[in-house]
Amino acid sequence: MIYAQRLLDWLGETEHETHVVLSSYAQAVIRQELPAELRLPEGVVPHGLKSMNAPFASGSNVIDAMVVIPCTMGTLGRIAHGYSDNVLLRAADVALKENRKLILVSRETPLNLVHLKNMELLLQAGATILPANPHFYANPKTIEEVADTVVSRVLDHLGLANEASPRWQEEE
Ligand SMILES: Cc1cc2nc3c(=O)[nH]c(=O)nc-3n(C[C@H](O)[C@H](O)[C@H](O)COP(=O)(O)O)c2cc1C
């Protein structure tokens, strides 16, 4: 969940409109991994999982992008197979059908054939699979710096110029 927190923190510094939906398991994982709770920067709009009364549940509202971070293999599989029985899954379905950017930050290892087939299907449908694989060549000193090596790539794929993490061969 630290990946989600860091992405929100970085997005909070931009002028972009940001909405947040948490899956039901996300609440449990937040308790486990973020004892201080998930902090929403000012202006970020939270939505319940069960109500479809959110703008991004319909393609009639144009969004720039959706990121599922972290994305479980459960959610990835449900998106791959068109289950849309909550607003998070529906939003992903809408993002794909409207050809908007959908970035899935998967976090599972090792991967079984079902995971890989679902990823293949999602790639064919236009999603970006961006596994939460941190890098260490810039010698990160804190957990936040490790997480930012992944979050920086997410921001790159959102088209947001950022210095969230040092680049390969960048001067210190
Ligand atoms: C504390 C905790 C951590 C979990 N971590 C992962 C994980 O890193 N990756 C994963 O694919 N599933 C993980 N799971 C299993 C998922 O929660 C489970 O597959 C669930 O069906 C996913 O549903 P959701 O995507 O709606 O949250 C975890 C479960 C718990 C309770």
The ligand as a Gaussian input file, in Angstrom:
#p B3LYP/6-31G(d) Opt

LIG

0 1
 C       -2.765000      -8.999000       3.920000
 C       -2.997000      -9.550000       2.524000
 C       -2.035000      -9.325000       1.536000
 C       -2.227000      -9.809000       0.233000
 N       -1.290000      -9.534000      -0.703000
 C       -1.506000      -9.911000      -1.987000
 C       -0.585000      -9.518000      -3.002000
 O        0.408000      -8.867000      -2.741000
 N       -0.859000      -9.874000      -4.296000
 C       -1.971000     -10.590000      -4.621000
 O       -2.177000     -10.861000      -5.814000
 N       -2.865000     -10.982000      -3.663000
 C       -2.643000     -10.656000      -2.373000
 N       -3.553000     -11.015000      -1.404000
 C       -4.699000     -11.836000      -1.780000
 C       -5.836000     -10.986000      -2.313000
 O       -6.320000     -10.179000      -1.274000
 C       -6.957000     -11.866000      -2.834000
 O       -6.496000     -12.448000      -4.025000
 C       -8.241000     -11.122000      -3.117000
 O       -9.139000     -12.000000      -3.755000
 C       -8.009000      -9.930000      -4.017000
 O       -9.169000      -9.146000      -4.055000
 P       -9.089000      -7.607000      -4.416000
 O       -8.223000      -7.505000      -5.638000
 O      -10.490000      -7.217000      -4.649000
 O       -8.458000      -6.873000      -3.273000
 C       -3.389000     -10.549000      -0.097000
 C       -4.352000     -10.757000       0.897000
 C       -4.161000     -10.259000       2.174000
 C       -5.250000     -10.506000       3.196000

